[in-house]
Amino acid sequence: MNLSKSVKVAIAYKGGTQKSLAESMKVTQATLTSWMKGKTAPNAFQIAQMAVYFDMKVSSFIELGE
């Protein structure tokens, strides 16, 4: 799973920003950046939160990074 690509594609396709995503998830932009750089990883709940933010199924969100 390439979370960075999933987020970038979802932002381009569905709109929004990394900042608004972080705010909606109640995490810092630094945390989101860390996930996107592969330094840390979100848990399953946080991945589900991202999918909800982009109004997608979790599986569809993950597939964006394939």
Backbone torsions as a table, in degrees:
resi	resn	phi	psi	omega
1	MET	NA	128.3	177.2
2	ASN	-108.2	90.2	-175.6
3	LEU	-61.1	-40.1	-179.9
4	SER	-57.1	-46.0	179.4
5	LYS	-66.2	-40.3	178.6
6	SER	-58.0	-46.0	-178.7
7	VAL	-66.4	-46.0	-178.6
8	LYS	-61.5	-44.2	179.9
9	VAL	-67.1	-42.8	-179.7
10	ALA	-63.7	-41.0	177.9
11	ILE	-62.5	-43.7	179.9
12	ALA	-65.9	-39.3	-175.5
13	TYR	-81.4	-45.1	-173.9
14	LYS	-100.1	-16.1	-177.5
15	GLY	91.8	176.7	-177.6
16	GLY	102.9	-178.7	179.2
17	THR	-136.9	164.1	175.2
18	GLN	-62.3	-37.5	180.0
19	LYS	-63.1	-46.8	-178.8
20	SER	-68.5	-33.1	175.8
21	LEU	-63.3	-48.5	179.6
22	ALA	-59.5	-43.4	-179.9
23	GLU	-63.6	-41.9	-178.7
24	SER	-67.9	-27.7	179.2
25	MET	-88.5	-7.4	-177.5
26	LYS	61.3	42.0	172.3
27	VAL	-124.5	162.5	178.7
28	THR	-79.3	159.9	175.4
29	GLN	-63.3	-31.4	177.7
30	ALA	-62.4	-39.3	177.7
31	THR	-64.2	-46.8	179.0
32	LEU	-61.3	-42.2	178.2
33	THR	-62.1	-41.0	178.6
34	SER	-61.1	-40.8	176.4
35	TRP	-63.7	-44.5	-175.5
36	MET	-68.4	-25.9	177.9
37	LYS	-89.7	-3.5	178.7
38	GLY	79.4	12.1	179.6
39	LYS	-75.3	-35.4	174.8
40	THR	-136.7	172.3	-178.7
41	ALA	-131.6	142.5	175.3
42	PRO	-72.5	155.8	175.5
43	ASN	-83.7	176.6	-176.6
44	ALA	-60.7	-39.1	179.0
45	PHE	-62.7	-41.8	-179.5
46	GLN	-67.5	-36.6	175.5
47	ILE	-63.8	-40.8	177.4
48	ALA	-63.8	-38.2	177.0
49	GLN	-60.4	-41.7	179.2
50	MET	-63.2	-42.8	179.2
51	ALA	-61.6	-41.6	178.2
52	VAL	-63.4	-43.9	179.6
53	TYR	-54.9	-41.3	-178.7
54	PHE	-90.8	6.0	178.7
55	ASP	56.5	51.6	-178.2
56	MET	-133.9	160.1	168.6
57	LYS	-71.9	150.9	179.5
58	VAL	-57.4	-44.6	-178.4
59	SER	-62.2	-38.5	178.8
60	SER	-67.9	-39.8	178.1
61	PHE	-62.2	-46.8	-179.7
62	ILE	-63.0	-40.1	-179.4
63	GLU	-62.0	-24.2	177.9
64	LEU	-60.3	-28.0	-178.9
65	GLY	-88.1	-1.2	-178.1
66	GLU	-77.3	NA	NA
